[in-house]
Amino acid sequence: MQRKVCALLMLFSVLGVAGVNAESDGDPRDPWEGFNRGVFAFNNTADEYLVQPVARGYRQVTPAIVDQGIANFFNNIGEIKNMANDLLQGKASDALVDGGRFIINTTVGVIGFFDVASYIGLKRESEDFGQTMAVWGVGPGPYLVLPFLGPSNLRDGAGQGVDSYVSVTGAVDPEAARYGMSLLDLLQVRASLLGTEGLVSGDKYTFFKDAYLQRREFLINDGQLKDDFGDEDFESFDF
């Protein structure tokens, strides 16, 4: 999605004049905390007054089977990204599984509307270029919050730009259809998270930061956490 690339470029431009001077409250992972909290507040306000109401409307008018089918469709598109990053990480067997899932769900699963591959035992794994760079030894860099996109860090933010630039969705023409697909994808994800607000405890900014960083560690280490964060299913979170 080209909008992600533009958002990242805008963010790094802003960081160049403001973010670096933001004061941290002491977390060495978050030296730009002042700037990040400002972006977080903006995102939270936009979510509360714009995204959430639209997501609730989407949930009310969309049958559950259609909603799940839309989620399956976008997950199926994402298998191309997963397969490419598995190959870049040297995970040939996982890349074969991703390719098999894409072929099966695109054909038998009616262009991905049905996740037939999972029913026959081909488990879906999420891979992205941020994870690939981590496997290559690239450090995460400072934590930062991206406008509209939420929690990230320098490595993963750059990774999002690469993934969006080479995504299947980015090749959709005309441009209006491409943006429409991107909006539908984001809307479906947000609708799936409705009702989870009660899980947040303590300072909301810190909660999301810790959850994001723990989830990234979980994904990069293929399901192994170095630090104890409880028994949460991190695969179900999508920040």
N, C-alpha and C positions, 0 to 999 in steps of 0.2 A: 504494500500500500504506500503510494508515494507521499501521502499526507504524513506518514510516520517519519519519513526522511526529512520533510520540511520542518516538522515539529522538533526533531532532534537538532537540526541546524539552528533553528531559532533559539533553542535552549542553550546550546553551547555559546552562541553569541551573547545571550544574556549573562551566562556564567562569566564570560570574559570581562564584563564590566561591573557585575554585582555579586555573583555567587561566591567568588573566591574571598571576598571580604566579609562574608557572613560569619558570625561567631557561632562556635559549637558549644554545647552544654557539657562537653566532656567525653562523648562517645568517639573514640578514635576512628571508627568506621564512618562517621558522619561529620566531617569537618565543616560542611556547608549547611549545618542544621538550620540556621536562621533563614537562609534562602529556601531550603527544602520545606520548612514549615509554612512559609508563605505560599508556595506552589500547592502544598497539600491543602491548605485552607481554601484556595481557589478551586481546586478539584472537588473538594468536599461540598462546597456551595453549589457548584455546577451539577454535581450528582444529586444533591437534595432537591433542587428546584427545577431541574430539567431532565436529567437522565432517569432518575427513579420514577417520576410520573409517567414518562413515556414507556418505560419498561413495564410498569404495572398495567398500562393500557394494552401493551403487547401481550402480556400474560393472560389478560381477561378475554381477549378475542382470539387467541391462538390455541387450538386444541392441543392437548399434551402430546399426541402422536406426531403432529406436525412440528411442534417445538423440538421434540427429540430428533425428528428427521432432519431439521435444519442444522441442529448441533452435529449430527452424524455427517452431513454433507460438508460442513466446514472442516470437521476433523479429517475427513477423507482427503480434501484438498491439502491439508497440512501434512499428509503422509509423504508428499514429495520433499518438503522441507526436512522432515524427520529422516528420510532415507539419505538425502544429500549430506546431512550433518553426521549421520552414523558412519558413512563412508569416510568423511574427513577425520573422524575420530578413530578410524581403524576397526569399527565394529561391523564386519562384513555380514555376520549371521543376523544381527539386528536389522541391517539394511535389507536383507532378503525378506525378513518378516514384514517390514514396512512396505516393500514392493509388492509382496503377496497380498497384504491387506488392501492396498490401493487397487490392484487388479480385481480381486474378488468383490470388494464393495462397489467398485465402479460398474461392474458387469452384473453380477447376481444381486447386488445390493441396490440396483437402480440409481446409478451415478452417485452412490454414497448415501442415499436417503436411509438405507437400512444397514446396520453394522453387522453383516453376516459373518465377517472374519472373526469377530470376538466370540460368536457362538460356536465356532469350530476350533477355538483355542488359540487364535493368533492375537496375543495381547498387544494393545496399543501402548507405545512409549512416546513421550514428548521429548524432542531434541531441537535445539536451536543453535545459532551461531555463537551466542554468548557461552553456552556450554562447551561448544567446540573450542573456542579460544581458551577456556579454562583448562581443558584437557591438554592443550598445547603449552600450558604454563603461564598464560597471561593472567595477571592478578586482577581482582575485581575493581580496584580503584575506589575512590570515594563513593559512598552512597548518595543517590540523588533522586529527587522526585520529578518526573517528567510531566509537563502540562498535558492534561487529558489522559495520558497513558499510565500515570501512577508510579509506584516504586520501581527503582532500577539502580544501576550503578554505571560508571563510565564504560566498563567492558560490555555489560549487557545492553546498555543503551545503543552502543555502536553495533552490537550484534543484531538488535531489532532493525536497525537501518539496513543492514545487509540482507536479513531475511525478507524484509518487506520489498526490497528492490528486486529480488529474484523470485518473488512469490508468484504462484499461478494467478492469483487474483489481480496482480499488477498488470497482467497481460490482457485482461478483459477489455474489450472495446465495444461500444463507445465509452468515453470517460464517465458519463453519468451512471452507466451500469456498474462500472468498477466501484465508484463511490457508494452506490446503492448496496452492493454486496458487502462492502466493508462496514457500512452502517448496520446492516442486518446482522452481521456477525457479532459486532460489539453489543448490539441491543439484545441478542439472544443470550450472550454470556452474562450481561448485567441482570436480565430477568431471572436467570438460573440462580443468582445470588441473593434474590429478594428473600427477606426473612432471616438472613444470617447476621444482621446487625447486632442481635443479642449476644453473639459470641464474643464481641469486642469487650475487653475489660481494661480498666485503667486508662492511661493516656492513649487516645486513639492513634495519634501519630506514631508513638513508640511501638504500639501493638502491631501496626501494619508494617513498620520497618523490621521488627524482629521476625514477624511471620514471613515476610518476603525473603529476608536473608537466610532463614532456616530452610525455606522451601527450595531456594536456589542451591544451597549446599546439598539438600536431599537429592535434587535432580542431577547435579554435577557428579555426585558420588554414587549414582545409580541406586538410590534407595537407602543408602547408609548415612546416618547422621552421626557426626562426631560429638555433638553436644545433646544433652537430654532436653527435649522440648515437649515431652508428653507423647501420647499415642495418636495424635492427629493424623488423618489421611491427607498428606500434603499433595498427593496427586489431584485431589478434588479442588484445591485452591488455584485460582487463576488471577494473579494480580497484574 
